Amino acid sequence: MNKVQALKISAGPQAQETLQSPELSLLSPPVREREHPCRTKSHLCSGLWQDPEWPAPVQSCAVLQALHQLYYDPNIENKNLAQKWLMQAQVSPQAWHFSWQLLQPDKVPEIQYFGASALHIKISRYWSDIPTDQYESLKAQLFTQITRFASGSKIVLTRLCVALASLALSMMPDAWPCAVADMVRLFQAEDSPVDGQGRCLALLELLTVLPEEFQTSRLPQYRKGLVRTSLAVECGAVFPLLEQLLQQPSSPSCVRQKVLKCFSSWVQLEVPLQDCEALIQAAFAALQDSELFDSSVEAIVNAISQPDAQRYVNTLLKLIPLVLGLQEQLRQAVQNGDMETSHGICRIAVALGENHSRALLDQVEHWQSFLALVNMIMFCTGIPGHYPVNETTSSLTLTFWYTLQDDILSFEAEKQAVYQQVYRPVYFQLVDVLLHKAQFPSDEEYGFWSSDEKEQFRIYRVDISDTLMYVYEMLGAELLSNLYDKLGRLLTSSEEPYSWQHTEALLYGFQSIAETIDVNYSDVVPGLIGLIPRISISNVQLADTVMFTIGALSEWLADHPVMINSVLPLVLHALGNPELSVSSVSTLKKICRECKYDLPPYAANIVAVSQDVLMKQIHKTSQCMWLMQALGFLLSALQVEEILKNLHSLISPYIQQLEKLAEEIPNPSNKLAIVHILGLLSNLFTTLDISHHEDDHEGPELRKLPVPQGPNPVVVVLQQVFQLIQKVLSKWLNDAQVVEAVCAIFEKSVKTLLDDFAPMVPQLCEMLGRMYSTIPQASALDLTRQLVHIFAHEPAHFPPIEALFLLVTSVTLTLFQQGPRDHPDIVDSFMQLLAQALKRKPDLFLCERLDVKAVFQCAVLALKFPEAPTVKASCGFFTELLPRCGEVESVGKVVQEDGRMLLIAVLEAIGGQASRSLMDCFADILFALNKHCFSLLSMWIKEALQPPGFPSARLSPEQKDTFSQQILRERVNKRRVKEMVKEFTLLCRGLHGTDYTADY
């Protein structure tokens, strides 16, 4: 069947009739229909367009009615219905018919716009439907419409230009080899009814959208290359025209602006920079015209930023004087508060420096001109005013300083030494500039800033911090000495008035570097620690930075414990200030973690202050949790007797409060208090580790305390409060948040204590079993999984673990029988538990009371859940189960009996029932089946793929056969199996070879 015949069949009877007529093509405007009452707002055909069956053809009056409803109906449901119908109409075969009618002069621009958009969609997405003998008539009609709208609605003109651009891209280079030259020639024809300026603007609009349409087009990759080459050649027809129009004094401003936009569009096709020289120079000249400024900046930046531009060093060198020539205009703009102009000029300077610093640094003989450009960018970095209130330009430059430093440090040693000598002073100046820009405004001015401006300033300071950290790589220890000298002079000098902003900025510089760079060997840190107590702290921002700076130096304090007493009182004092909540608590936590072995002398004081602020409820919930973690680190370094004494003092008030709450009738207020108390306990137990498991990776020689004998203090406390926790649970068992908080206490304790938690295993297993039997919840399964992971392999603990595992499995299987779809979280956690059991202790599957067959079938069902985490967990279970076919008899038996069911579920998922993002997980199952059940898989896969239409109607028997053979052949390379599955799922979904899948 040829294309014309195919189009006749798909387009409906009227479309067929149109095709058969020698006067009218499907792609040409049809004869005007008899005026229909639907053309007027007062005579709407009620429900005509809402017919679920397509009218044959879709009549323009139905489209008009739907458009009217979309634009004017106040009912949002009607609008949505109309929009949905119109989207279908746009892609229907009849769109070729009604789109031309909607472009008629008697229609309003909104309707004409829809018609033009419909044409673009048909041309760009359904090009293969158009018979080749109708290309020319379609092209002619589009030219005619563009000419007519050259003096009409601009939005309609643009859509028509986009439609013609899409047609040109589809025809280039074979069917329309000189498309751009033809466009220029046709619009320059003198016999056009449109005036010269109108034709010129229409041509420029068409030339502007052509490269933009190319960038977003759905052309196949091989076609894109051909068309790009063709467009590069066609620049010869565009650039001379643009140069002429831009340099003509008589060209109106609107034309020159359009020229700049057109140039900006074309240079993004990676046009050789040397071919753009004249236009770039003209664009620089146009920067003096305020109306053309923005368009000129965009064009210059796009031209300079081409990846290929660095090849044209001579042209880049010619651009440096042009950029430097803008310095006076930049200074004037800054002086006059003209942020738009300063921003635009900065963009140009940064574009040249950032994109081509390596190429320009290589031109050693021109080092002075490039240094001048660098100094111009420095001026932009230090532009007066506070970001983002008084200026928005300085942030543009930060990436340039990274790039320049990287390029300098990438040179060979000799050349690098030369540039280090030139640019080290520049980078020291940069540090001064950045710290000045990081300074807070006066308290009065800052008080008038909006919350959004304060947040932008915070992010800006983070960017400055990152830059300072990076600059340290170039300047080294001398940078810290420089900062320390300035801070010392500032704090000891009586000549200059004290500025907390200046002090804060210098400390912020220290903090930025110390957070990520090892400053343990710096000779200035002792002096800095000595200076900190001398700082007059009367401001929240300064106090915050002092706290964060101390926190950043916590590792240094661990190596120099004699200095802890210099700063610890400051931190403890700050704990009582709610405005310093985050900084003071996080700093104390860092000190307690890094310096815990040197803190016993201060422990009583730290615990007392912490208790006081906790009881006064000074901090928000998250900071309270951090504070408990800090105390956990602190207590870990004490003797067991001291730990128990402090624990009793610390948690007794909370235990008493919890006992009271356990007696009360459940209500929302009680619930928040219970969850808070349980959270405090779990965070304390997260870090209270007297066996120092976290220090194991550092080597035993670094432990400063002997491993204690006797029961673990955490276990002692848990055993004491166990009955109370059970009492709380009895009243809140149906509340997932409370159950989760209870489980978190034990889960975090298990993770921290590991084997030390052993005494609690039997009673915890019993409690978990009762909990889960009453109301199944995912958190109970997650805690069970932790117990299986740590204790299932130990003979002494296997019986309670096994009993709990069998119980939760039985309850979950019952849940599956009742319908598990409402509990994807439980199914997810259950699958993870099963996988952990197989990985850690496969013996759990040997028990006769475990219904392995039911477990297998439930896991197959879970593969079909819509929730991705649940599906991943189920796939993880099968990848652990299948390798056990030989060693666990019950597993081998169920795989032999029900493995085909698993394979079919996997193939259904690959065939389109599961998200493409999950294909690697299903590939893992196929790989495991092939590796461990090869003979069964070779039989199952042929049978499963036999039925027509399975797993997708888009597959041919040959494609299915090829896939099965590929899978069966690959038993070693898992990555290759994943590639096969991804390719097969694209075939199943009809996406193979499309641009839509190019990035996957």
C-alpha positions, 0 to 999 in steps of 0.5 A: 500500500503506498502512502497516498492509499494509506492516508486515504484510509486513515483520513476518513471519507472527506479526506479521501474525496479531497485527495482524489480531487485534482484541484484540492489536496489534503494539505491545501485549504478546502473550499469554504464551508457553508456558514455554520451557526457554531461560528458565532458565540450566540449559536453554539451547537450543544455537545457537537464536539463532545461526541466520543466517536470522531465526526468524520471528518472533525468539522471546524464548527466542532473545533470552534465550539471546543475552543470557545469553551476552552477560552470562555467557559467559567467551569474548569471541568468543561475547560479541561474536557475541551482541552483534552478533546482539542489535543486529540483533534490536533493529532487527528487526520482531520487536522489537515482539513480544519487547521486551514479554515481556522486560519481564515481572516474572519477568525480571532487570533486565538483560533488562528493560533490553534490552527497554526499549532495544529499544522505544526504538530502534524508536520513535525510528528506525522511527516511520514503521512504526507505524500511526497507529491504534496510537499511543494503545495504544502510549502507554497501554502505555508509561504502564502499564510506567512506572507498574509500574517506578516502584517497580522497577529505576531503569535500566529505568524510565529507558529506558522514560521515554526511549522514551515521550519519543521517542514524545511528540516524534514525536507533538507537536504535532499528534497529541499537542498537550498531551503534557507536561500529560497526563504530569503529569495522569496521574502525579498521578492518585490511583487509581494503585497506586504510592505518591505519592513513587514516582509523583512520581519517575517523573514527574520522570524522564520530564520530565527525559529529555524535553528530553534526548531532544529534543536528541539526536533525529533529527527533521527540521529543520522538525519540530525547530522545531515541537516546540521551540516546543511544548515551550516552551509546555509549560513552563507545565505543568512549572515550577509543579510544580517550584517547588512540589516544590522549595519544599515543606519536606516534599519529601524530598531525593531528590525535590528533587534530581530536581527540580533535575536536571529544571529543569537539563534544561529550561532547555537548551531556551532557556526565557526566563530571566525564566520561570526566576527563581523556580526559580533563586532556589530553586536558590540556596537549595538550595546550602546543602544539601550533598546538593543542592549539585552538582545546584543548581550544574548547574541554575544554570549551565545556566540562566545560560549560555543564549545567549538569557539576555542579553536579560533584563538585569533578571533578570541584575541580580537574580542578581548579589546572589545570586552575591555572597551565596555569597562567605562560603560560598566562603571557608569552603570554601577555608579548609576545603579543600572543593574541590568546593564552591569549584569549584561556586561558582566555576562559577556566578560565571564563568557569569554573568560570562563569558556576560553581561559585555557586557550587565552592563557596559552597565548603567553605573549598576550598575558597582559590583555588577559590579565586585564580581562581577569581584573575586569571580572574581579571588578564584577565580583566586587561590585558594590552593594549587597547581593541580592538586594543592591546587586545581582551580578557578582554571583555570575563570576564565581565559576570563572575563578574555579575554571581559571584556577583549574587551568593554571594548575593544569599546566606543566610545572614551569609554566604553572610557576610563571602563572602562579607568580602572576595570579597568586596576588589576584587570588589573594585580592579575590579572597578580600573581595569575597569576604567583603561581599560575604559581610552582612549589612547593618542590623537596621538594613538587614531587618528590612530584607524579605525572607526570600532575600535573606535565603538568597544571601545565605545561598550566596554565602555558601557559594562564596564558602565553596570558592574560598575552600577551592582557592585554598588549593592554590594559596595554601597555608599562607591563606590561613595566615593572611586571615589570622593576621587580619582577624588579630589586627581587627580584634586588637587594634584600637585605631579602627572602629570595631565591625562585627560584620568584618569579624564575622566574615573573617571567621566565616573564611576560616570556617569555610576552609576548616570544614573540608581541609585538614588544618591540623598542622596549621600553625595559626589555629592555636592563635585563632582558638586563643582569639575566639574568646576575645570576640565581643559577641553581641549579634546572632549572625556573629555568634552563629559563625563563632559556633560553626567555626569552633565546630569546624575545628573539632578534629583539631581540638581532639589533637590538642585537648588542652585548648578545649576549655578555651571554647567549650564554655562559649558553646555551653553558654550558647546552648541556652539561646534559642536563636543559636539552636542549630549552630550551638547544638551541632557544634556540641555534637561535633565536639562530643563525637571528635573529642569524647575521650578528652571530655570526662572532666567536663562531662558533668557540666555538659550533661547538666547544661544539656538537661537544663535546656532540654527541660526548658524546651528551648530547642526544636525537636530536631535539635533536641535529637542532635543534643541527645546524640551528642550526649550519647557520644559523651557518655560512651567515653565514661566508666560504666558506673558514671554512664549509669549515673548520668543516664539515670539523671538524664532520662528519669524525668522522661520516664516519669512523664512517659509513665504518666502518659501511658495512664492517660486516654490516647489523644493527639497531644499525648501522641506528640509527647510520647513520640518525642520522648521515644525519639529522644531515647532512640537518638541517645542510644544511637550513639551511646557505644561503650564497645566503641564499634565506630572506632574499629575501623581506626585500629585498636591502637586508637582506643583509649578505653578498655572494653568494659565487662558486664551488662551494657548500660543501654541494655540495662536501661532498656530492660528497666523500661521494657514493661513501660514501653509495652504498656505504651504499645498496648494503648497505641498499637494501632498508631503507626507513628508510635509503633515506629517510634518504639521500633526505632529505639530497639533498631538503633540500639541493635545497630549500635550495640551489635552483639552487646544487645544479645540479652534483649533478644528473647523478650524483644522477639516475643514483644515483636511477635505480639505486636505484629500478630495484633496489627501488622506494621512495616516498622516491626518487620524492619526491626525483625530484619535487623535481628535476623541480620545480627543474631540469626547465625548464633545458635543461642539466639536462633530459636527466638529468631526462628519463632519470630520469623515464622510468626511474622511470615504466617501473619503476612501470608494471611494478609496476602489472602485478605488483599495486600494492595492496601499495604505496599509498605508491609509487602516491601518490608516483608520481601526485604526480610525474606531476602535478608533471611536467605542471605544471612541464615538460609536455615530459616527456610528449612523449617517444616512450618514455613509454607515456602510455596505460599511465600513464593506465590506472594512474592510473585504477586508483589512483582505486579505492584505499582510501587517501585520500592515494593517491586525492587524488594520482591526482585531482591528476594528472588535473586537471593532465593534462586541460588538456594535451589540446590542447597534448600530442598523446599526452595528447589521443589517450589521453584520447579513447581512454580518457577514458570509462574515467576517467569511469566510475571517477569516477562509481563513486567518487561512487556510493559506492565512495569516501569522501564526504570525497574528493568535491571531488577527483572533482568537480575531474576532472569540471570539468576534463573538462567544461572541456577535453573537453566534446564527449566528456564530453557523449557519455560521460556519457549512455552511462555513466549509461544502465545501470540501477543505475549508479552506484547502484541508488537512483537514478532515470533522472530523477535521473541525467539531471538530474545529467548536464545540471547538470554539462554546463551548468557550465563556469565555476563549480567550486564549483557543480560540487562542490555538485552532486557532493556532492548526487548522492553523497548520493542515491547513498548514500541519505543525501539529506535525512537528519540524518546529512548535516546537518553536511556 
